[in-house]
Amino acid sequence: MAALVRHRPATYFRQNSKQICGELGIFLEPARSEAMRAKLNRLAERGWLRKLADGKFTTTL
C-alpha cells in the first residue's frame, strides 16, 4: 500500500482487492485476490486501512 500512496492522489484509494492486486502486479487468480483481501481486512481491523460499506478499501489519511 505504501508504494501506491506515494504515486496516487488520496481520492484514488477506493479500491477492492482485485484492483490492488493489479496495481501491485500480482496475478489475478481467485486464490491470490482472496489472500490479498484477507490481508487487507486484517490491516483494516488494526487501523491501517478503512474498509468502506461497499467492500472497498481506502487509506486512513
Residue frames relative to the residue before (quaternion, step in Angstrom):
aa qw qx qy qz dx dy dz
M 1.0000 0.0000 0.0000 0.0000 0.00 0.00 0.00
A 0.6197 0.5639 -0.3524 0.4169 3.59 0.99 -0.77
A 0.6264 0.5358 -0.3377 0.4545 3.57 1.04 -0.72
L 0.6662 0.4923 -0.3002 0.4730 3.58 1.04 -0.71
V 0.6239 0.5655 -0.3405 0.4184 3.59 1.01 -0.78
R 0.6577 0.5289 -0.3185 0.4315 3.58 0.99 -0.77
H 0.7917 0.3729 -0.1632 0.4556 3.59 1.00 -0.73
R 0.7516 0.3615 -0.2040 0.5127 3.60 1.18 -0.23
P 0.5162 -0.6220 0.4753 0.3474 3.61 -1.11 0.55
A 0.6789 -0.5290 0.3337 0.3846 3.57 -1.21 0.52
T 0.6529 0.5292 -0.3278 0.4315 3.61 1.00 -0.67
Y 0.5674 0.6183 -0.3711 0.3975 3.59 1.23 -0.33
F 0.6761 0.5702 -0.2731 0.3782 3.56 1.12 -0.67
R 0.4478 0.5812 -0.5513 0.3971 3.56 0.61 1.12
Q 0.2721 0.7880 -0.4939 0.2470 3.52 0.33 1.27
N 0.3819 -0.6751 0.5696 0.2718 3.51 -1.24 0.49
S 0.7321 -0.4537 0.2754 0.4270 3.57 -1.27 0.20
K 0.6365 0.5287 -0.3441 0.4438 3.63 1.00 -0.68
Q 0.6445 0.5098 -0.3228 0.4695 3.57 0.99 -0.76
I 0.6506 0.5059 -0.3152 0.4705 3.58 0.99 -0.80
C 0.6142 0.5330 -0.3418 0.4711 3.61 1.01 -0.76
G 0.6569 0.5168 -0.3072 0.4550 3.57 0.93 -0.87
E 0.6596 0.5092 -0.3028 0.4625 3.58 0.96 -0.84
L 0.7241 0.4259 -0.2383 0.4874 3.58 1.04 -0.76
G 0.5098 -0.6775 0.4043 0.3429 3.59 1.25 -0.04
I 0.4309 0.6760 -0.4723 0.3666 3.57 1.21 0.51
F 0.5660 -0.6118 0.4305 0.3464 3.58 -0.98 0.84
L 0.4060 -0.7429 0.4901 0.2076 3.57 -1.00 0.85
E 0.2351 0.7544 -0.5630 0.2420 3.56 0.89 0.94
P 0.6184 -0.5728 0.3779 0.3829 3.61 -1.06 0.62
A 0.6457 0.5284 -0.3332 0.4391 3.61 0.95 -0.79
R 0.6905 0.4734 -0.2835 0.4677 3.58 0.94 -0.84
S 0.6749 0.4765 -0.3152 0.4671 3.60 0.94 -0.77
E 0.6291 0.5138 -0.3387 0.4749 3.62 1.10 -0.60
A 0.6248 0.5178 -0.3376 0.4770 3.59 1.07 -0.70
M 0.6429 0.5061 -0.3180 0.4790 3.59 1.02 -0.79
R 0.6345 0.5265 -0.3340 0.4567 3.60 0.98 -0.80
A 0.6405 0.5187 -0.3214 0.4662 3.59 0.99 -0.80
K 0.6539 0.5014 -0.3094 0.4746 3.59 0.99 -0.81
L 0.6588 0.5023 -0.3069 0.4685 3.57 0.98 -0.83
N 0.6214 0.5283 -0.3393 0.4686 3.61 1.05 -0.71
R 0.6432 0.5107 -0.3255 0.4685 3.60 0.99 -0.80
L 0.6500 0.5037 -0.3179 0.4719 3.58 0.99 -0.80
A 0.6361 0.5164 -0.3257 0.4717 3.59 1.07 -0.69
E 0.6438 0.5173 -0.3238 0.4616 3.60 0.99 -0.76
R 0.7094 0.4534 -0.2449 0.4808 3.57 1.10 -0.73
G 0.5781 -0.6372 0.3534 0.3672 3.58 1.28 -0.01
W 0.4992 0.6605 -0.4299 0.3602 3.61 1.21 0.12
L 0.7721 0.1535 -0.0795 0.6116 3.58 1.19 -0.63
R 0.3098 -0.6945 0.5984 0.2522 3.54 -1.34 0.12
K 0.2266 -0.7384 0.6167 0.1516 3.55 -1.01 0.82
L 0.3054 -0.7751 0.5317 0.1525 3.54 -0.68 1.13
A 0.6917 -0.4983 0.3344 0.4018 3.56 -1.27 0.35
D 0.6889 0.4716 -0.2867 0.4699 3.60 1.09 -0.59
G 0.6093 -0.5956 0.3327 0.4040 3.60 1.29 0.20
K 0.5578 0.5908 -0.3996 0.4244 3.58 1.25 0.02
F 0.3593 -0.7278 0.5496 0.1977 3.53 -1.26 0.47
T 0.0357 -0.7786 0.6265 0.0111 3.53 -1.20 0.62
T 0.5765 -0.5756 0.4380 0.3801 3.56 -1.24 0.34
T 0.4804 -0.6728 0.4833 0.2878 3.56 -1.23 0.41
L 0.3839 0.7531 -0.4643 0.2644 3.61 1.24 0.16
